[in-house]
Amino acid sequence: MNEHWSPNIYVYASLSAVVSGLVIAVFVYFRAPESRVAKSFALVTSLGSLWCLFPTLTSLPVSEQTLLFLARLSYIPAVFIVSAFLQLAFIITGDDRGPIRRRLLRVAYGVSFAFAIMSFAPGFISGLIRYAPHFAVVGGPLYHFFVVYYILACIV
């Protein structure tokens, strides 16, 4: 455990991405609070911004166990980006109200919720790589399913 925290360029970039993303999300939302597109865009942008906290959280001078917990916590927004982006795409194309699309969105959010619960299991995120510029999780066997799910949702 480090006694002194010395933020580096990756921490500053992370915090900059978080702040700018949240500012954009709030701006878009308040420009058209009744717009379904604005609400959905603000959600996707907020989730992406919060995911950007990963390098900052994993550089804090705390125990390895706490760092792993913080990394897993920072992945919760990431697992919901897939569903939120799918919803945004359906809204933009005007194809979100059909029964098949609604069912698909329910399944997507259900899968995201399951991944959010699994994010605290070693089978999903088993460790960390914390040597700049390689702030990354070490994925367990379940992490590969998340990557496949992410790719499939982008293809849909």
N, C-alpha and C positions, 0 to 999 in steps of 0.2 A: 504494500500500500504506500502510495506517495504521500508525503507530508505537505508538499507544496504543489499548487496547481498553476501551471504556466500555459495559458491558452495559446494555440498555434494557429496558423493560417486556416487549417481545416475547421477548427472550432469557429473562427470568425466567419468563414464561408457558410458553415452550417447555420449559425445564428442569423446571418444575413438572409439566407434562403427562407428560414422560418418567418422572420419578420416581414419580408417583402411578400411572401406568399399569403400570409394572413391579412396584410394590408390590402392586397388585390382582392382576396375573397370578400372581405368586409365591404370594400368599395363597390364591387360588382353586385353584391347582395343589396346594398342600400340604394343603388341606382335604380333597381327594379325589384323591390321586395315581393311583389305579387307574381313575378315571372318564374315559372317552373325551371326554365333554363338557367336563370341567375341563381336560384337556390341550389340547383344541382351542381352548377359550376363552382359555386362557393364551397360546397361540401367536398368536391374532388380536390380543389385547391387547398383547402384547410387540411385535409388528410395528408396530401403530399407534403405540405409544409411541416406538419407535425412529425412525419417520418424523417424529415431532414434533421431532427434533433439527435439522431443516432450518433454522429461523430462527437457532438458536444457531450452527450450523456456518457459515452464510453471512454471519454478522456478525463473524467472526474477522478480526483484522488481518493478513491474509496476501495474497499476490498474487492477481490475478483468476483466473489459471490454477488455482491451488490451490483457490480458492473454488468454481470450476466443478467441479473433481474432487470436492470434499466434497459439493456439492449432488447430483451424480450418485450418489455413494456413499449418500447419505441416501435416495435413491429406491429402493434395492434392497429394503428392507422393504416399501415401498409396492406394488411389483409383485407381491409374494407375498401381500398382504392379500386380494386377490380370491380366490385359490385356497384360502387358509386359511379365509376366511369361508364360502365355498361348502361346504367340508368340514364346518365347524361346523353350518351349516344342515342338511346331509344327516344328520349325527349326531343333531341335536335332533329331526328329524322321523322318525328311525329308518329312513331311506331311503338309507343310505350303502353298504350291502353288496351291492346288486344289481349285475349286470354292467354295465348302462348307466351307473349312477352312478359306479362305480369307473373305467370308461373315461373318463367326463366329468372326473373328478378328475385322472386321469393327464394328460389333454389340458390341463386348466387349469394344473396345475403345470408342464407342459412349456412352455406359453405364458409363464407367469411367469418361468421360467428364461431363455427367449429374451429377454424384456424386460429381465431383470436384466443379461444380457450387453450388450444394446443400450443400456442406460442410460449407458454410457460413450462412445457414438457421438454426434457432433453432430446426426445425424438424429433422435435421440430428445430430447435436451436440448441446445439450442444456445446458451443463455445464461442470465443471471440478472437478475431485478429485485430490487434490494436497498434500496429506499427505504421505510422503515417507513410505514405498516403493510403494505406490499405486498412481502413476501418471497415470490417466486414464481420458477418456472423459465420460461424462454422455450422453449416446445416446438417441436421440429422436426417434419417431416412424419410421422415414426413415432409421435410423441407422441399424435397424433389417433387412431391405431389403439389405443393404450393406453386412452384415454378411452372409446372405443367398447367395447372389451373389458370394461372396468370396469362400464359400464352394462349390457351384455348379461349379464354374470355375476350382477349384482344382480337382473335380471329372472328368470333361471332359477330 
